[in-house]
Structure formats: C-alpha cells, structure tokens
C-alpha cells in the first residue's frame, strides 16, 4: 500500500468542508480501494476541541458500520388473517 500523508490542519482550516471531505476520501481510497469500500463504506466528520486550550481538530474518519437508533414501540399489534 502506498504511504499517504495526512491532511494538514492549516489547509483544513482554510478550505471549505466539502473539498476537505472529498480529499480525505480520495486519500483513504489510495490505500483501501476494494469492492467493500466501494459498496459499504463511508466517512463521518469529527471535530474535537480541547477544553483547556480551546484548540479544535477537524477530520473525516472512514467507517464500515454505522449504528442507527430504532424507535422503541411500547405496544405492537399483529393482525393475522386466516
């Protein structure tokens, strides 16, 4: 796999978010291109801020599984027709 440089914080700060996301995905695919990555992977935007110095770090992380909450139902009614 080829070595891929991480995105520079200064470039991320001055570039619009869709462009940063596109570049992060392009760099991810340089090392991880497969049928699985084409069909079942994506990326999520993360921003972490230090509570002490208030420095903020922004990046896109790849994922292959995304948990989604399903609403809970207190009462379920089933109808059977014979």
N, CA, C and O atoms as a GROMACS GRO file, in nm:
protein
  328
    1UNK      N    1   0.084  -0.119   0.000
    1UNK     CA    2   0.000   0.000   0.000
    1UNK      C    3   0.088   0.124   0.000
    1UNK      O    4   0.190   0.128   0.070
    2UNK      N    5   0.051   0.224  -0.077
    2UNK     CA    6   0.131   0.347  -0.077
    2UNK      C    7   0.111   0.428   0.051
    2UNK      O    8   0.003   0.427   0.109
    3UNK      N    9   0.216   0.496   0.093
    3UNK     CA   10   0.206   0.586   0.207
    3UNK      C   11   0.130   0.710   0.164
    3UNK      O   12   0.156   0.766   0.057
    4UNK      N   13   0.034   0.755   0.247
    4UNK     CA   14  -0.046   0.873   0.216
    4UNK      C   15  -0.033   0.972   0.331
    4UNK      O   16  -0.062   0.938   0.446
    5UNK      N   17   0.009   1.093   0.299
    5UNK     CA   18   0.023   1.198   0.400
    5UNK      C   19  -0.114   1.236   0.456
    5UNK      O   20  -0.214   1.236   0.384
    6UNK      N   21  -0.118   1.269   0.584
    6UNK     CA   22  -0.241   1.319   0.646
    6UNK      C   23  -0.266   1.462   0.598
    6UNK      O   24  -0.174   1.532   0.556
    7UNK      N   25  -0.391   1.504   0.606
    7UNK     CA   26  -0.424   1.642   0.569
    7UNK      C   27  -0.366   1.739   0.671
    7UNK      O   28  -0.369   1.712   0.791
    8UNK      N   29  -0.313   1.848   0.624
    8UNK     CA   30  -0.254   1.948   0.714
    8UNK      C   31  -0.363   2.030   0.779
    8UNK      O   32  -0.459   2.071   0.713
    9UNK      N   33  -0.349   2.056   0.910
    9UNK     CA   34  -0.450   2.131   0.985
    9UNK      C   35  -0.476   2.269   0.925
    9UNK      O   36  -0.591   2.314   0.919
   10UNK      N   37  -0.370   2.337   0.881
   10UNK     CA   38  -0.386   2.472   0.825
   10UNK      C   39  -0.466   2.467   0.695
   10UNK      O   40  -0.549   2.555   0.670
   11UNK      N   41  -0.443   2.365   0.612
   11UNK     CA   42  -0.518   2.351   0.488
   11UNK      C   43  -0.666   2.321   0.518
   11UNK      O   44  -0.755   2.375   0.453
   12UNK      N   45  -0.690   2.235   0.617
   12UNK     CA   46  -0.828   2.200   0.656
   12UNK      C   47  -0.901   2.324   0.706
   12UNK      O   48  -1.019   2.343   0.675
   13UNK      N   49  -0.833   2.409   0.782
   13UNK     CA   50  -0.896   2.530   0.838
   13UNK      C   51  -0.937   2.628   0.730
   13UNK      O   52  -1.041   2.692   0.742
   14UNK      N   53  -0.858   2.642   0.624
   14UNK     CA   54  -0.888   2.745   0.524
   14UNK      C   55  -0.965   2.693   0.402
   14UNK      O   56  -0.999   2.771   0.313
   15UNK      N   57  -0.994   2.562   0.398
   15UNK     CA   58  -1.062   2.502   0.284
   15UNK      C   59  -1.206   2.467   0.322
   15UNK      O   60  -1.233   2.429   0.436
   16UNK      N   61  -1.298   2.481   0.225
   16UNK     CA   62  -1.438   2.452   0.257
   16UNK      C   63  -1.457   2.303   0.285
   16UNK      O   64  -1.383   2.219   0.232
   17UNK      N   65  -1.555   2.272   0.367
   17UNK     CA   66  -1.576   2.137   0.418
   17UNK      C   67  -1.600   2.032   0.309
   17UNK      O   68  -1.541   1.924   0.319
   18UNK      N   69  -1.681   2.056   0.206
   18UNK     CA   70  -1.697   1.954   0.102
   18UNK      C   71  -1.565   1.918   0.032
   18UNK      O   72  -1.543   1.802   0.000
   19UNK      N   73  -1.480   2.016   0.010
   19UNK     CA   74  -1.350   1.991  -0.054
   19UNK      C   75  -1.260   1.906   0.038
   19UNK      O   76  -1.191   1.816  -0.009
   20UNK      N   77  -1.262   1.937   0.168
   20UNK     CA   78  -1.183   1.860   0.264
   20UNK      C   79  -1.232   1.716   0.268
   20UNK      O   80  -1.151   1.623   0.268
   21UNK      N   81  -1.363   1.697   0.270
   21UNK     CA   82  -1.419   1.562   0.271
   21UNK      C   83  -1.382   1.483   0.147
   21UNK      O   84  -1.348   1.365   0.155
   22UNK      N   85  -1.390   1.548   0.032
   22UNK     CA   86  -1.354   1.482  -0.094
   22UNK      C   87  -1.207   1.440  -0.093
   22UNK      O   88  -1.174   1.328  -0.133
   23UNK      N   89  -1.120   1.528  -0.047
   23UNK     CA   90  -0.977   1.497  -0.044
   23UNK      C   91  -0.947   1.388   0.057
   23UNK      O   92  -0.862   1.302   0.032
   24UNK      N   93  -1.015   1.389   0.173
   24UNK     CA   94  -0.994   1.284   0.273
   24UNK      C   95  -1.037   1.148   0.218
   24UNK      O   96  -0.969   1.048   0.240
   25UNK      N   97  -1.149   1.144   0.146
   25UNK     CA   98  -1.197   1.018   0.088
   25UNK      C   99  -1.103   0.970  -0.023
   25UNK      O  100  -1.075   0.851  -0.033
   26UNK      N  101  -1.054   1.062  -0.105
   26UNK     CA  102  -0.960   1.026  -0.211
   26UNK      C  103  -0.834   0.964  -0.152
   26UNK      O  104  -0.784   0.864  -0.203
   27UNK      N  105  -0.782   1.023  -0.046
   27UNK     CA  106  -0.661   0.971   0.018
   27UNK      C  107  -0.688   0.835   0.084
   27UNK      O  108  -0.602   0.746   0.080
   28UNK      N  109  -0.805   0.820   0.144
   28UNK     CA  110  -0.840   0.691   0.203
   28UNK      C  111  -0.843   0.582   0.096
   28UNK      O  112  -0.790   0.472   0.117
   29UNK      N  113  -0.904   0.610  -0.018
   29UNK     CA  114  -0.915   0.510  -0.124
   29UNK      C  115  -0.780   0.475  -0.187
   29UNK      O  116  -0.765   0.366  -0.243
   30UNK      N  117  -0.682   0.564  -0.180
   30UNK     CA  118  -0.549   0.530  -0.233
   30UNK      C  119  -0.490   0.410  -0.163
   30UNK      O  120  -0.415   0.333  -0.224
   31UNK      N  121  -0.522   0.392  -0.035
   31UNK     CA  122  -0.470   0.279   0.042
   31UNK      C  123  -0.570   0.166   0.060
   31UNK      O  124  -0.531   0.054   0.092
   32UNK      N  125  -0.699   0.192   0.042
   32UNK     CA  126  -0.801   0.096   0.081
   32UNK      C  127  -0.905   0.069  -0.026
   32UNK      O  128  -1.019   0.038   0.007
   33UNK      N  129  -0.871   0.078  -0.152
   33UNK     CA  130  -0.967   0.058  -0.259
   33UNK      C  131  -1.004  -0.090  -0.270
   33UNK      O  132  -0.916  -0.175  -0.282
   34UNK      N  133  -1.134  -0.119  -0.264
   34UNK     CA  134  -1.183  -0.256  -0.280
   34UNK      C  135  -1.332  -0.251  -0.312
   34UNK      O  136  -1.393  -0.145  -0.309
   35UNK      N  137  -1.389  -0.366  -0.343
   35UNK     CA  138  -1.533  -0.373  -0.367
   35UNK      C  139  -1.609  -0.338  -0.239
   35UNK      O  140  -1.715  -0.276  -0.245
   36UNK      N  141  -1.555  -0.378  -0.125
   36UNK     CA  142  -1.621  -0.347   0.003
   36UNK      C  143  -1.620  -0.196   0.028
   36UNK      O  144  -1.722  -0.140   0.068
   37UNK      N  145  -1.508  -0.131   0.006
   37UNK     CA  146  -1.503   0.014   0.029
   37UNK      C  147  -1.594   0.088  -0.068
   37UNK      O  148  -1.649   0.192  -0.034
   38UNK      N  149  -1.610   0.035  -0.189
   38UNK     CA  150  -1.698   0.098  -0.286
   38UNK      C  151  -1.845   0.083  -0.249
   38UNK      O  152  -1.925   0.174  -0.275
   39UNK      N  153  -1.882  -0.029  -0.188
   39UNK     CA  154  -2.022  -0.058  -0.161
   39UNK      C  155  -2.068  -0.029  -0.018
   39UNK      O  156  -2.182   0.010   0.003
   40UNK      N  157  -1.980  -0.049   0.079
   40UNK     CA  158  -2.028  -0.050   0.217
   40UNK      C  159  -1.948   0.039   0.312
   40UNK      O  160  -1.951   0.017   0.433
   41UNK      N  161  -1.879   0.138   0.260
   41UNK     CA  162  -1.803   0.225   0.349
   41UNK      C  163  -1.837   0.370   0.322
   41UNK      O  164  -1.887   0.406   0.215
   42UNK      N  165  -1.810   0.451   0.419
   42UNK     CA  166  -1.832   0.594   0.406
   42UNK      C  167  -1.739   0.668   0.501
   42UNK      O  168  -1.643   0.609   0.552
   43UNK      N  169  -1.767   0.793   0.525
   43UNK     CA  170  -1.686   0.869   0.619
   43UNK      C  171  -1.775   0.960   0.701
   43UNK      O  172  -1.882   1.003   0.657
   44UNK      N  173  -1.728   0.989   0.820
   44UNK     CA  174  -1.802   1.075   0.912
   44UNK      C  175  -1.709   1.190   0.952
   44UNK      O  176  -1.588   1.172   0.968
   45UNK      N  177  -1.768   1.308   0.967
   45UNK     CA  178  -1.692   1.428   1.003
   45UNK      C  179  -1.682   1.438   1.156
   45UNK      O  180  -1.783   1.428   1.226
   46UNK      N  181  -1.562   1.456   1.206
   46UNK     CA  182  -1.539   1.471   1.350
   46UNK      C  183  -1.470   1.603   1.379
   46UNK      O  184  -1.381   1.646   1.306
   47UNK      N  185  -1.512   1.665   1.487
   47UNK     CA  186  -1.443   1.784   1.536
   47UNK      C  187  -1.422   1.767   1.685
   47UNK      O  188  -1.518   1.746   1.760
   48UNK      N  189  -1.298   1.777   1.728
   48UNK     CA  190  -1.263   1.761   1.869
   48UNK      C  191  -1.201   1.892   1.915
   48UNK      O  192  -1.112   1.947   1.850
   49UNK      N  193  -1.249   1.943   2.030
   49UNK     CA  194  -1.198   2.068   2.086
   49UNK      C  195  -1.143   2.042   2.225
   49UNK      O  196  -1.210   1.982   2.309
   50UNK      N  197  -1.022   2.089   2.249
   50UNK     CA  198  -0.959   2.076   2.380
   50UNK      C  199  -1.025   2.173   2.478
   50UNK      O  200  -1.034   2.292   2.448
   51UNK      N  201  -1.073   2.125   2.593
   51UNK     CA  202  -1.137   2.216   2.688
   51UNK      C  203  -1.038   2.309   2.759
   51UNK      O  204  -1.079   2.410   2.817
   52UNK      N  205  -0.909   2.277   2.755
   52UNK     CA  206  -0.810   2.358   2.823
   52UNK      C  207  -0.762   2.474   2.735
   52UNK      O  208  -0.770   2.590   2.775
   53UNK      N  209  -0.714   2.442   2.614
   53UNK     CA  210  -0.658   2.546   2.527
   53UNK      C  211  -0.752   2.589   2.415
   53UNK      O  212  -0.723   2.684   2.343
   54UNK      N  213  -0.865   2.518   2.400
   54UNK     CA  214  -0.967   2.550   2.300
   54UNK      C  215  -0.921   2.524   2.157
   54UNK      O  216  -0.981   2.572   2.061
   55UNK      N  217  -0.812   2.446   2.141
   55UNK     CA  218  -0.768   2.408   2.007
   55UNK      C  219  -0.867   2.309   1.948
   55UNK      O  220  -0.912   2.217   2.017
   56UNK      N  221  -0.903   2.327   1.823
   56UNK     CA  222  -1.000   2.241   1.757
   56UNK      C  223  -0.933   2.164   1.644
   56UNK      O  224  -0.858   2.220   1.565
   57UNK      N  225  -0.960   2.034   1.638
   57UNK     CA  226  -0.909   1.948   1.532
   57UNK      C  227  -1.026   1.892   1.455
   57UNK      O  228  -1.121   1.839   1.514
   58UNK      N  229  -1.021   1.904   1.322
   58UNK     CA  230  -1.130   1.857   1.237
   58UNK      C  231  -1.075   1.752   1.141
   58UNK      O  232  -0.967   1.769   1.084
   59UNK      N  233  -1.149   1.642   1.124
   59UNK     CA  234  -1.109   1.541   1.027
   59UNK      C  235  -1.227   1.455   0.987
   59UNK      O  236  -1.334   1.460   1.049
   60UNK      N  237  -1.207   1.377   0.883
   60UNK     CA  238  -1.305   1.280   0.836
   60UNK      C  239  -1.250   1.141   0.864
   60UNK      O  240  -1.136   1.110   0.828
   61UNK      N  241  -1.331   1.057   0.929
   61UNK     CA  242  -1.290   0.921   0.959
   61UNK      C  243  -1.375   0.823   0.879
   61UNK      O  244  -1.496   0.840   0.869
   62UNK      N  245  -1.312   0.720   0.822
   62UNK     CA  246  -1.388   0.619   0.748
   62UNK      C  247  -1.463   0.528   0.845
   62UNK      O  248  -1.421   0.508   0.959
   63UNK      N  249  -1.575   0.473   0.797
   63UNK     CA  250  -1.649   0.374   0.876
   63UNK      C  251  -1.702   0.267   0.783
   63UNK      O  252  -1.722   0.290   0.664
   64UNK      N  253  -1.723   0.149   0.840
   64UNK     CA  254  -1.784   0.041   0.764
   64UNK      C  255  -1.908  -0.014   0.834
   64UNK      O  256  -1.971  -0.108   0.786
   65UNK      N  257  -1.942   0.046   0.948
   65UNK     CA  258  -2.062   0.009   1.018
   65UNK      C  259  -2.112   0.135   1.089
   65UNK      O  260  -2.035   0.205   1.155
   66UNK      N  261  -2.239   0.162   1.075
   66UNK     CA  262  -2.296   0.282   1.136
   66UNK      C  263  -2.419   0.240   1.215
   66UNK      O  264  -2.514   0.186   1.158
   67UNK      N  265  -2.417   0.265   1.344
   67UNK     CA  266  -2.531   0.230   1.429
   67UNK      C  267  -2.637   0.338   1.418
   67UNK      O  268  -2.609   0.457   1.433
   68UNK      N  269  -2.758   0.296   1.392
   68UNK     CA  270  -2.871   0.388   1.385
   68UNK      C  271  -2.974   0.347   1.488
   68UNK      O  272  -3.009   0.229   1.498
   69UNK      N  273  -3.024   0.442   1.565
   69UNK     CA  274  -3.125   0.406   1.665
   69UNK      C  275  -3.261   0.381   1.600
   69UNK      O  276  -3.303   0.454   1.510
   70UNK      N  277  -3.328   0.277   1.646
   70UNK     CA  278  -3.463   0.250   1.602
   70UNK      C  279  -3.558   0.292   1.714
   70UNK      O  280  -3.530   0.268   1.831
   71UNK      N  281  -3.667   0.355   1.679
   71UNK     CA  282  -3.761   0.396   1.784
   71UNK      C  283  -3.819   0.271   1.853
   71UNK      O  284  -3.849   0.170   1.789
   72UNK      N  285  -3.834   0.283   1.983
   72UNK     CA  286  -3.894   0.172   2.056
   72UNK      C  287  -4.045   0.189   2.056
   72UNK      O  288  -4.098   0.300   2.065
   73UNK      N  289  -4.112   0.079   2.047
   73UNK     CA  290  -4.258   0.079   2.046
   73UNK      C  291  -4.306   0.006   2.170
   73UNK      O  292  -4.267  -0.108   2.195
   74UNK      N  293  -4.390   0.071   2.249
   74UNK     CA  294  -4.438   0.011   2.373
   74UNK      C  295  -4.539  -0.100   2.347
   74UNK      O  296  -4.544  -0.198   2.421
   75UNK      N  297  -4.618  -0.085   2.245
   75UNK     CA  298  -4.722  -0.184   2.216
   75UNK      C  299  -4.720  -0.217   2.067
   75UNK      O  300  -4.725  -0.127   1.983
   76UNK      N  301  -4.712  -0.343   2.036
   76UNK     CA  302  -4.712  -0.386   1.897
   76UNK      C  303  -4.837  -0.468   1.872
   76UNK      O  304  -4.868  -0.559   1.950
   77UNK      N  305  -4.910  -0.437   1.767
   77UNK     CA  306  -5.032  -0.510   1.732
   77UNK      C  307  -5.007  -0.587   1.604
   77UNK      O  308  -4.968  -0.530   1.502
   78UNK      N  309  -5.029  -0.718   1.610
   78UNK     CA  310  -5.016  -0.804   1.493
   78UNK      C  311  -5.155  -0.842   1.446
   78UNK      O  312  -5.244  -0.869   1.527
   79UNK      N  313  -5.173  -0.844   1.317
   79UNK     CA  314  -5.301  -0.885   1.260
   79UNK      C  315  -5.276  -1.010   1.177
   79UNK      O  316  -5.193  -1.009   1.086
   80UNK      N  317  -5.348  -1.118   1.210
   80UNK     CA  318  -5.338  -1.244   1.135
   80UNK      C  319  -5.470  -1.268   1.062
   80UNK      O  320  -5.578  -1.261   1.121
   81UNK      N  321  -5.460  -1.295   0.937
   81UNK     CA  322  -5.578  -1.328   0.857
   81UNK      C  323  -5.565  -1.474   0.814
   81UNK      O  324  -5.466  -1.514   0.753
   82UNK      N  325  -5.670  -1.553   0.847
   82UNK     CA  326  -5.668  -1.695   0.813
   82UNK      C  327  -5.765  -1.720   0.701
   82UNK      O  328  -5.779  -1.834   0.656
   0.00000   0.00000   0.00000
